[in-house]
Amino acid sequence: MTGLQMPQRNSTNGAHPNRTLRGAPPVSAHRPRLEFFNLAELSWTDYHGYLHQVEHLHAEPWGLYVERIVDNPRFHYIESWLLPELSLRVTVYHLRPGHDRGQTYYLDIGEYGPVGPKKWRAQGHYLHVVARPGQVPELLGIDQLLAAHAAGYFDTGQTHRAIERAAAVVDGIAGCGHNVDSWLAGKGVALSWL
């Protein structure tokens, strides 16, 4: 094959490794990322296991709201909603001056929900949709999902469900005039943002 690496069998599960363009760095597989949120302590444990304080955490019938300040050269504030029924985390990054490109939504596919009276768990499933008003949504992370599948971190059923969920999100947003809020409203979810 010209310009492509020849596929080879993985000795552990028979899956093909990612086929990449020659010279492109291979995608490294990692386990699904787990995070935890504690409403009583206003804290968030990131996927590295580090504990952080957050500005606001509150639960609504449709999900959990998380608001936190970050030290990043491009953005200074992050708001997220974890929506268990939709298998989504919807995030807005508040960009610093000079980086503002208008409202952009990041919709992460995964499993989100309470694991105790004041505790929530988030597990990302590699895929996320980037959506801007009036523009076609963009699906990212397929290479990471396939690498995780090839490494045995995600079985075939989980991989198919993640892709189906992501496709439904893209189709749903596109079917609502490329408007995330309209699509969510049709699902009975009215998110509020700063």
LINKANOR-V836254 format. One record per residue. N is the residue number from 1. SS is DSSP state (hx for helix, st for strand, lp for the rest). PHI is phi in radians with two decimals (999 if undefined). OMEGA is omega in whole degrees, -180 to 180 (none if undefined). Layout:
BEGIN
n:N ss:SS phi:PHI omega:OMEGA
n:N ss:SS phi:PHI omega:OMEGA
END
This chain:
BEGIN
n:1 ss:lp phi:999 omega:-179
n:2 ss:lp phi:-1.38 omega:175
n:3 ss:lp phi:1.41 omega:179
n:4 ss:st phi:-2.15 omega:173
n:5 ss:lp phi:-1.31 omega:177
n:6 ss:lp phi:-1.23 omega:178
n:7 ss:lp phi:-1.18 omega:177
n:8 ss:lp phi:-2.23 omega:179
n:9 ss:st phi:-1.33 omega:173
n:10 ss:lp phi:-1.50 omega:-174
n:11 ss:lp phi:-1.19 omega:-176
n:12 ss:lp phi:-1.59 omega:-176
n:13 ss:lp phi:-2.41 omega:177
n:14 ss:lp phi:1.35 omega:-178
n:15 ss:lp phi:-1.39 omega:175
n:16 ss:st phi:-1.43 omega:171
n:17 ss:lp phi:-1.18 omega:179
n:18 ss:lp phi:-1.00 omega:174
n:19 ss:lp phi:-1.62 omega:-176
n:20 ss:lp phi:-2.10 omega:173
n:21 ss:st phi:-1.14 omega:180
n:22 ss:lp phi:-1.00 omega:179
n:23 ss:lp phi:1.59 omega:178
n:24 ss:lp phi:-1.36 omega:-179
n:25 ss:lp phi:-1.16 omega:178
n:26 ss:lp phi:-1.19 omega:178
n:27 ss:lp phi:-1.47 omega:179
n:28 ss:lp phi:-1.50 omega:-180
n:29 ss:lp phi:-1.44 omega:173
n:30 ss:lp phi:-2.45 omega:179
n:31 ss:lp phi:-1.14 omega:175
n:32 ss:lp phi:-0.98 omega:-175
n:33 ss:lp phi:-1.49 omega:-180
n:34 ss:st phi:-1.87 omega:175
n:35 ss:st phi:-2.33 omega:180
n:36 ss:st phi:-2.31 omega:-180
n:37 ss:st phi:-2.18 omega:-179
n:38 ss:st phi:-2.08 omega:-177
n:39 ss:lp phi:-1.18 omega:-178
n:40 ss:lp phi:-1.16 omega:-177
n:41 ss:lp phi:-1.80 omega:-174
n:42 ss:lp phi:0.86 omega:-177
n:43 ss:st phi:-2.29 omega:179
n:44 ss:st phi:-2.35 omega:174
n:45 ss:st phi:-1.80 omega:-176
n:46 ss:lp phi:-1.33 omega:-175
n:47 ss:lp phi:-1.25 omega:173
n:48 ss:lp phi:-1.56 omega:-178
n:49 ss:lp phi:1.65 omega:180
n:50 ss:lp phi:-1.46 omega:180
n:51 ss:st phi:-1.63 omega:180
n:52 ss:st phi:-2.27 omega:171
n:53 ss:st phi:-1.45 omega:176
n:54 ss:lp phi:-2.14 omega:-178
n:55 ss:lp phi:-1.30 omega:-179
n:56 ss:st phi:-2.53 omega:171
n:57 ss:st phi:-2.45 omega:171
n:58 ss:st phi:-2.67 omega:-177
n:59 ss:st phi:-1.76 omega:173
n:60 ss:st phi:-2.13 omega:180
n:61 ss:lp phi:-0.98 omega:-177
n:62 ss:lp phi:-1.72 omega:180
n:63 ss:st phi:2.96 omega:-178
n:64 ss:st phi:-1.99 omega:177
n:65 ss:st phi:-1.75 omega:179
n:66 ss:st phi:-2.25 omega:-180
n:67 ss:st phi:-2.28 omega:-179
n:68 ss:st phi:-2.60 omega:176
n:69 ss:st phi:-1.56 omega:178
n:70 ss:lp phi:-2.29 omega:177
n:71 ss:lp phi:-1.83 omega:-177
n:72 ss:lp phi:-2.44 omega:-178
n:73 ss:lp phi:-1.13 omega:-177
n:74 ss:lp phi:-1.69 omega:-178
n:75 ss:st phi:-2.42 omega:-175
n:76 ss:st phi:-2.15 omega:-175
n:77 ss:st phi:-2.64 omega:179
n:78 ss:st phi:-2.28 omega:172
n:79 ss:st phi:-2.10 omega:178
n:80 ss:st phi:-2.42 omega:170
n:81 ss:st phi:-2.10 omega:173
n:82 ss:st phi:-1.69 omega:-173
n:83 ss:st phi:-2.09 omega:-175
n:84 ss:hx phi:-1.02 omega:-176
n:85 ss:hx phi:-1.13 omega:-179
n:86 ss:hx phi:-1.76 omega:-177
n:87 ss:lp phi:0.97 omega:-175
n:88 ss:st phi:-2.34 omega:162
n:89 ss:st phi:-2.09 omega:180
n:90 ss:st phi:-1.85 omega:-174
n:91 ss:st phi:-2.24 omega:172
n:92 ss:st phi:-2.16 omega:176
n:93 ss:st phi:-1.72 omega:177
n:94 ss:st phi:-1.56 omega:-173
n:95 ss:st phi:-1.43 omega:177
n:96 ss:lp phi:-1.30 omega:178
n:97 ss:lp phi:-0.95 omega:-178
n:98 ss:lp phi:1.64 omega:179
n:99 ss:lp phi:-1.97 omega:-174
n:100 ss:lp phi:-1.23 omega:178
n:101 ss:lp phi:-2.10 omega:-176
n:102 ss:lp phi:1.50 omega:-177
n:103 ss:lp phi:-1.11 omega:177
n:104 ss:st phi:-2.18 omega:178
n:105 ss:st phi:-1.87 omega:174
n:106 ss:st phi:-2.00 omega:-176
n:107 ss:st phi:-1.97 omega:-179
n:108 ss:st phi:-1.60 omega:177
n:109 ss:st phi:-1.43 omega:178
n:110 ss:st phi:3.06 omega:177
n:111 ss:st phi:-2.03 omega:-175
n:112 ss:st phi:-2.37 omega:177
n:113 ss:st phi:2.95 omega:-179
n:114 ss:st phi:-1.23 omega:175
n:115 ss:st phi:-2.19 omega:179
n:116 ss:st phi:-3.14 omega:-177
n:117 ss:lp phi:-1.01 omega:-177
n:118 ss:lp phi:-2.27 omega:-176
n:119 ss:st phi:-2.26 omega:177
n:120 ss:st phi:-2.16 omega:178
n:121 ss:st phi:-2.16 omega:178
n:122 ss:st phi:-2.27 omega:175
n:123 ss:st phi:-2.23 omega:179
n:124 ss:st phi:-1.33 omega:180
n:125 ss:st phi:-1.97 omega:170
n:126 ss:st phi:1.31 omega:-174
n:127 ss:st phi:-1.60 omega:171
n:128 ss:st phi:-2.55 omega:-179
n:129 ss:st phi:-1.94 omega:175
n:130 ss:st phi:-1.77 omega:-175
n:131 ss:st phi:-2.26 omega:176
n:132 ss:st phi:-2.12 omega:-178
n:133 ss:lp phi:-0.94 omega:176
n:134 ss:lp phi:1.38 omega:-179
n:135 ss:lp phi:-2.06 omega:179
n:136 ss:lp phi:-1.15 omega:178
n:137 ss:lp phi:-1.10 omega:-178
n:138 ss:st phi:-2.01 omega:179
n:139 ss:st phi:-1.66 omega:-179
n:140 ss:st phi:-2.19 omega:173
n:141 ss:lp phi:1.75 omega:-180
n:142 ss:hx phi:-1.01 omega:-180
n:143 ss:hx phi:-1.07 omega:179
n:144 ss:hx phi:-1.19 omega:178
n:145 ss:hx phi:-1.08 omega:-180
n:146 ss:hx phi:-1.16 omega:176
n:147 ss:hx phi:-1.14 omega:178
n:148 ss:hx phi:-1.13 omega:177
n:149 ss:hx phi:-1.12 omega:-180
n:150 ss:hx phi:-1.07 omega:-180
n:151 ss:lp phi:-1.44 omega:179
n:152 ss:lp phi:1.54 omega:179
n:153 ss:lp phi:-1.38 omega:179
n:154 ss:lp phi:-2.30 omega:178
n:155 ss:lp phi:-1.42 omega:-175
n:156 ss:hx phi:-1.09 omega:179
n:157 ss:hx phi:-1.09 omega:178
n:158 ss:hx phi:-1.10 omega:-180
n:159 ss:hx phi:-1.11 omega:178
n:160 ss:hx phi:-1.10 omega:-180
n:161 ss:hx phi:-1.09 omega:179
n:162 ss:hx phi:-1.09 omega:180
n:163 ss:hx phi:-1.15 omega:179
n:164 ss:hx phi:-1.10 omega:179
n:165 ss:hx phi:-1.10 omega:-179
n:166 ss:hx phi:-1.10 omega:179
n:167 ss:hx phi:-1.11 omega:178
n:168 ss:hx phi:-1.13 omega:178
n:169 ss:hx phi:-1.14 omega:180
n:170 ss:hx phi:-1.05 omega:-180
n:171 ss:hx phi:-1.10 omega:-179
n:172 ss:hx phi:-1.11 omega:179
n:173 ss:hx phi:-1.15 omega:179
n:174 ss:hx phi:-1.06 omega:-180
n:175 ss:lp phi:-1.27 omega:178
n:176 ss:lp phi:-1.94 omega:178
n:177 ss:lp phi:1.17 omega:-180
n:178 ss:lp phi:1.05 omega:-179
n:179 ss:lp phi:-2.15 omega:-177
n:180 ss:hx phi:-1.08 omega:-177
n:181 ss:hx phi:-1.09 omega:178
n:182 ss:hx phi:-1.14 omega:179
n:183 ss:hx phi:-1.08 omega:180
n:184 ss:hx phi:-1.13 omega:178
n:185 ss:hx phi:-1.04 omega:177
n:186 ss:hx phi:-1.15 omega:177
n:187 ss:lp phi:-1.66 omega:-179
n:188 ss:lp phi:1.44 omega:-178
n:189 ss:lp phi:-2.05 omega:178
n:190 ss:lp phi:-2.04 omega:-178
n:191 ss:lp phi:-1.52 omega:175
n:192 ss:lp phi:-1.96 omega:-178
n:193 ss:lp phi:-2.28 omega:176
n:194 ss:lp phi:-1.15 omega:none
END
